Amino acid sequence: MKKILTIQNLKCSSCAQKIQKAVAQLVGVNEVKVDFAASQISLDVDQTKYAGILPTIKAITERVDPNATLTEN
């Protein structure tokens, strides 16, 4: 299942790379790309695991950059 999430207030491309690396390690995530310029996370995830993964992705985002917020499109 493909999903696009919007990241607001992300400070730098280095933060985007850290988020991408951490999310890629989650069980159920097949592919992830964090695009700093577009302020988006593109995900290919196991549909049955998405609801459980989303809060973890939000927590990772906030841990890397406390000012950043993540929303579903």
Summary of the structure (lengths in Angstrom):
residues: 73
radius of gyration: 10.8
end to end distance: 13.8
largest distance: 31.6
contacts: 208
relative contact order: 0.31
helix: 37%
strand: 33%
